[in-house]
Amino acid sequence: MPPRSPYDSLVHPRTVKKPVPQVEAEKDLVVEDPSSGFVGAVVRCEKDVVHLEDRFGKVRGYPLGPGFWVDGRPVVLVRPKHAAPSGPLRSASGSVYVNNARARVARAGRIHVEGKHDAELVEKVWGHDLRIEGVVVEPLHGVDDLPAIVRDFRPGPGRRLGVLVDHLVTGSKESRIAEQVTGAHALVVGHPFVDIWQAVKPSVLGIRAWPTVPKGEDWKTGVCKRLGWEDDTGYVWAQRILARVSSFTDLEPALLGRVEELIDFVTAD
């Protein structure tokens, strides 16, 4: 066996494999998945998943880690290290968060929303504000019940009633009922969506748009069928939609304005 050369342990610098740099998946960072050719900007980053949106509005989710390119170079995507906020903390609705605040004793005024899902969404985004203001939100199980609810509630000074109605468009049954009960101490407002599901931005859910469901077909069932989601609408709402909502930025402006209007109305006295 020939003697070992003292140079055998040396490695040429060009043969040394450099570590792949880590890059934080900050919003709007343009990333390429070379395995599929998909290129998109970061729209949000969850615990272990990054969501990319391409120029056509299509959103895809990928596990964080290696296998991406940025500026033509391989990188490892990691969760962003968010700096400590320099200003006041904000609640999910965008209002100033009040630390260690005790919930105010409930006002006589109330807000009714059309259905359980509506109530859960309002609680998730505006819950902190509602507790600070002492406003209770109750589900309305059908707009046809509204005249009786208003009559039994007897709105008046210091006892205002606000109501949020789905699909409140001109000429609809909902609009005619709203006109009957709206007064100085009762306010009915609505959003244009068929169901509160539509108030969540499609990009938040990784879809391009909410599908069109023909009139006469159950809208939620039709949506699940066309998107390939589970046929359990309760599960879809809780796991695929509500779980993805973290703040007011995930919701459509047409809903945001109406909820803020109702909170201002019932707390005016």
N, C-alpha and C positions, 0 to 999 in steps of 0.2 A: 504494500500500500504506500503510495507516495506521501511524503510528509505534508502536513496541513500548512497551508500558506497563512501568514499573519493577516492577509487581506481578505480571507474567506468570510470573515464576519462583517465586512463592510458592505453596505447596500447603497446603490446609486440613488441619489435624491429623487430622481424621476420615477423610481419604482416604489417609493413609499406612498401608500394610499392615504390621502388626506381625509380627515373626518368630514362628513357632510355637515354643513352649518345648520344650526337651528334658527328658524325664523318664526316670529310670533304672528299668528293668524289675525292680524288687525283688520278691521273693517275696511273694505275697498281695495285690499291687497289683491293684485291679479295673480292667479295661480293656475298652473296647468297640470292636469293628470295625464302623463305621457302614455299610460296604458290604453286610455280611451280617446285621447286627443281633446278631451273637454277642457275648455279654458273659461274661467269665470272669476268674478271678483267676490271676495269674502263678504257675505251679508250678515252672518252671525256665527258665533262659535260657542258650542255648548260644552259640556264636561269632556266628552271624548269625540265629538263630531264637529266638523267644520262644514258650513253650507256655502256653496259657490253658485253665483248667478251669472249666466252667460249673456251676451248682448241681445239675445232674443227673449230674455226673461225666464229662461228655464233654470230651475234650481235643483242642484244635486247635493246630497250629503255624503261626506267621506270620513272615515276614521282618521283622527289626527295621527301624525307620525311620519315615517319616511315615504318616499315614492312620489313626491311632487317636484315640480320645477317652478322656479321664480326667476324671471329674466334669463331664461335659457339655461339655468344651472340647477342641479339637484339640491333639494333642501329637505329638512325635517320640519314639518309644521307643528308648532306647540301652542298651547293656550296663551293668550296675551297676559302679561303681568300688569294689571291695571294699577296705575298710580293712585295713591290715596287722594280722595277728592279734596280740593282746596276750598271749595265753597260749602254751603249747607247741604246736608243729605236730602235726597228727593225720594218721595214715595213713588209707587208704581204709576200714579196718575200725573206725576210731574210736580206735585205740590211739595212744599217744604215739609220734610219728615220731622215729627215731634217725638224725640226720644222719651221713653218712660212715661208717656202720656196716658192717663187713665181715661177710659171711655166716658164720654159725657152721658148723663142721664138722658134717656130717650126723649126726644121732643114729641109733642102731640102730633106734629106733621109727619106724613109718611110719603114714601115713594113706592109705587106699584110698577112692576115690570111684567111683560107678558111671557111668563113661563119660567121654569126652573133653570134652564140654561142661561137665560138672560140674567137672572138673579146671581148665578154663580160667576158670570163674567163681570158684572158690576162689582161684586164683592172682591174679586181678585185684583181689579185695577183701582177701584175707588174705596176699598174697605177701610184703609187708614183714615181717609178724609171723612167718611161717614161716621166712624166712631168718634173722631174729634168733634164733629158737629152734632152728634147725637141723633142721627137720622137712621131710621129703620127702613129696610127694603123688603117688600113682600111680593111674592109671585102672584100675578093675575092669571087665572086659568081660563082665558078666553075673553076677547074684547066685548062679547055680548053681555058679560056680567058687569060691565063697567057702570052703567046707569044705576044699578042696584047698590053697587059698592059705594059710589059717590053719595047716594041718598042716605045710606046707613052711616057713612063716615061723618056727614054733616060738616063740610069744610067751613072755616070761618077765620077771623083774626087770630093769629097764633096757632092755628090748626089747619095748615095748608096741605093740600094733596097734590102730588105730582105723579103723572102716569106716563110710562114709556111704552109705545105700541109698535109692533112690527108692521112693516109694509104700509106705512101711512102715506098714501098718495092721493092726489086730488080725485074726487069722484068715487072713491072706494067706500065700502061699508064702514071700514074703520074711521075714515074721515068724517062721515056723517054722524057716527056715534060720538066722536071726539067733539064735534061742534055742539052737540046737545048738552054735554056736561061741563065744558070749559067755562070758567067764570073768574071772578076776582080772586077767589081763593082755591081754585082748582085749575090745574094746567095739564093738558094732554099734548104731548109731543111725540114724534115718531121718526123712525129712520126709513129709508126707501127699500131696505133689504127684505127679501122673502122670509128669511129666518135670521136669527142673531148669528148663526154660523158665518154668514156672508160678511159680517162686520169685521171679521179677522182677515187681515191682508193675506192673499194667496201665497205670497213669497215666504211668509212666516211658516207656512205648512209645506213648503217645497213643491207647490203646484203653480202652474202658469196662470190659471184663472179658475174661478168656480164654474163648473159645467152648467150648461143650460138643460133644464128639466122641463119636458112638455107639461102644459097645463092639464090638470086632472090626475097626474101621477104624483104620489107622495114625494115631496121635494127632498127630504133627507135621505130616504131610501134610494131615490134616483141618483143623488150625488154619490153615495157610497158605491153604488153599482158602477157608475161611470168612471170613478177614480180607482176602482179595484180595492176599496176598503172593506172592512168587516161589515156584516149586515146587522150588527148590534149597534144602533145609533147612539145608545147611551155610552157604550165603550168608546166609540169613535169620538164623541164629544169630549169625554174625559181624558183620553190618552192621546188622541191625534190632534185635537184642536186646543182645548183649554190648557193642557199641559205645556203647549208651545208659547202661550201668551205670558209675557213677563212684565210688560209695561204698556202705557198708552200708545207708544210708537208702533205697536203691533196691530193697532186697530185703525179702521177707516175714520177719517175726519167727520163723516156724516153721523157717526154714532157719538164721537167724543163731544161734539158741541151740544148734542141733545141732553146727554147725561149731566154735563156741567150746568146747563140751563136749569134742569130740574133741581139740582142741589142748591143752586143760588135761590131758586123760587121758594123752596120749602124752608130755607133758613133766613128768609128776608125779615120775618116778624120776630 
